[in-house]
């Protein structure tokens, strides 16, 4: 189970709703079991309608902030503008089985997933319960 505040979840949902033609993405910060902050990032993928790639400049800045005492990255989020909140085969192909969280927004909902070696979904993800506080 992973906890997230309703205002953070709302931020993700609003960003997804505001971008019906391209995937939005961002970073998740916190501790294992709780997301304490989200950071929207630019999607620099060649095909943002079907894929996402977090802007490397934002990712490097986040890692610098962590070294300076900021909260750790626990995963990221992205949207599926015309799909469902379930990892796609494209997501599975790019996922590293490192236990990181993947929040996917689609159809007005957000669902949580963990990237693992032999997940039940696309061979790469297991579902995670999301507790909204």
C-alpha positions as CSV (number, residue, x, y, z in Angstrom):
1,X,0.0,0.0,0.0
2,X,1.2,3.5,-0.8
3,X,-0.3,6.7,0.7
4,X,-0.7,9.9,-1.3
5,X,-2.5,13.2,-0.3
6,X,-5.6,14.0,-2.2
7,X,-4.2,17.4,-3.3
8,X,-1.2,15.6,-4.9
9,X,-3.4,13.1,-6.6
10,X,-5.6,16.0,-7.8
11,X,-2.5,17.7,-9.3
12,X,-1.8,14.6,-11.4
13,X,-5.4,14.2,-12.5
14,X,-5.6,17.9,-13.5
15,X,-2.4,17.7,-15.5
16,X,-3.6,14.6,-17.3
17,X,-7.0,16.1,-18.1
18,X,-5.4,19.3,-19.4
19,X,-3.3,17.2,-22.0
20,X,-5.7,15.1,-24.0
21,X,-3.4,14.7,-26.9
22,X,-0.1,13.9,-25.2
23,X,1.1,11.9,-22.2
24,X,2.1,14.0,-19.2
25,X,4.8,12.9,-16.8
26,X,6.5,13.7,-13.6
27,X,8.5,12.5,-10.6
28,X,7.2,11.1,-7.3
29,X,9.1,11.9,-4.0
30,X,8.8,10.4,-0.6
31,X,9.5,7.3,1.4
32,X,8.7,3.7,0.7
33,X,4.9,3.6,1.4
34,X,4.2,7.3,1.1
35,X,4.4,9.9,-1.6
36,X,5.1,13.3,-0.2
37,X,5.5,15.4,-3.3
38,X,5.1,15.3,-7.1
39,X,7.0,17.3,-9.7
40,X,5.6,17.7,-13.2
41,X,8.2,17.3,-15.9
42,X,8.3,18.0,-19.6
43,X,7.7,15.0,-21.7
44,X,10.6,14.9,-24.2
45,X,9.6,11.6,-26.0
46,X,9.7,11.6,-29.7
47,X,6.1,10.4,-29.8
48,X,4.4,12.0,-26.7
49,X,1.0,10.8,-27.9
50,X,2.1,7.2,-27.2
51,X,5.1,7.4,-24.9
52,X,6.7,9.5,-22.2
53,X,10.3,10.3,-21.3
54,X,11.0,12.6,-18.4
55,X,13.1,15.6,-19.3
56,X,16.7,14.6,-18.3
57,X,17.4,18.1,-17.1
58,X,14.6,17.8,-14.5
59,X,15.8,14.3,-13.5
60,X,19.4,15.5,-12.9
61,X,18.1,18.5,-10.9
62,X,16.1,16.2,-8.7
63,X,19.1,14.0,-8.1
64,X,21.1,17.1,-7.2
65,X,18.4,18.1,-4.7
66,X,18.5,14.6,-3.2
67,X,22.2,14.9,-2.6
68,X,21.6,18.3,-0.9
69,X,19.1,16.6,1.5
70,X,15.9,16.6,-0.4
71,X,13.4,13.8,-0.4
72,X,14.3,10.7,-2.5
73,X,12.6,9.8,-5.8
74,X,10.3,6.8,-5.3
75,X,9.0,6.7,-8.8
76,X,7.2,8.7,-11.4
77,X,3.8,9.2,-13.0
78,X,2.5,9.5,-16.5
79,X,-0.9,9.5,-18.3
80,X,-2.5,7.4,-21.0
81,X,-4.7,10.1,-22.7
82,X,-6.7,7.6,-24.8
83,X,-6.1,4.4,-22.7
84,X,-6.7,3.0,-19.3
85,X,-4.6,3.3,-16.1
86,X,-2.8,0.0,-16.7
87,X,0.8,-0.4,-17.8
88,X,1.1,-0.8,-21.6
89,X,3.6,-3.0,-23.5
90,X,5.6,0.2,-24.2
91,X,5.7,0.9,-20.4
92,X,6.9,-2.6,-19.8
93,X,9.6,-2.4,-22.4
94,X,11.1,0.7,-20.8
95,X,10.6,-0.3,-17.1
96,X,13.6,-1.3,-15.0
97,X,12.6,-3.9,-12.4
98,X,13.8,-1.8,-9.5
99,X,10.7,-1.7,-7.3
100,X,10.0,1.9,-8.3
101,X,6.4,3.2,-8.3
102,X,4.6,4.0,-11.5
103,X,1.4,6.0,-11.2
104,X,-0.7,6.0,-14.3
105,X,-3.6,8.4,-14.9
106,X,-6.3,7.7,-17.4
107,X,-10.0,8.2,-17.6
108,X,-10.2,10.3,-14.5
109,X,-8.4,7.8,-12.2
110,X,-4.9,7.1,-11.1
111,X,-3.7,3.6,-10.4
112,X,-0.4,2.5,-8.8
113,X,2.1,-0.1,-10.0
114,X,5.5,-1.3,-8.9
115,X,8.1,-2.3,-11.5
116,X,9.3,-5.8,-10.7
117,X,11.1,-8.6,-12.5
118,X,8.2,-11.0,-13.0
119,X,5.1,-8.9,-12.6
120,X,1.6,-10.2,-13.4
121,X,0.9,-7.3,-15.7
122,X,3.0,-7.2,-18.9
123,X,5.6,-9.4,-17.2
124,X,6.9,-6.2,-15.4
125,X,4.4,-4.7,-13.0
126,X,2.4,-5.6,-9.9
127,X,-0.6,-3.7,-8.7
128,X,-0.2,-1.5,-5.6
129,X,-3.0,-0.3,-3.4
130,X,-3.2,3.5,-3.3
131,X,-4.5,5.0,-0.1
132,X,-5.6,8.6,-0.6
133,X,-5.4,10.8,2.5
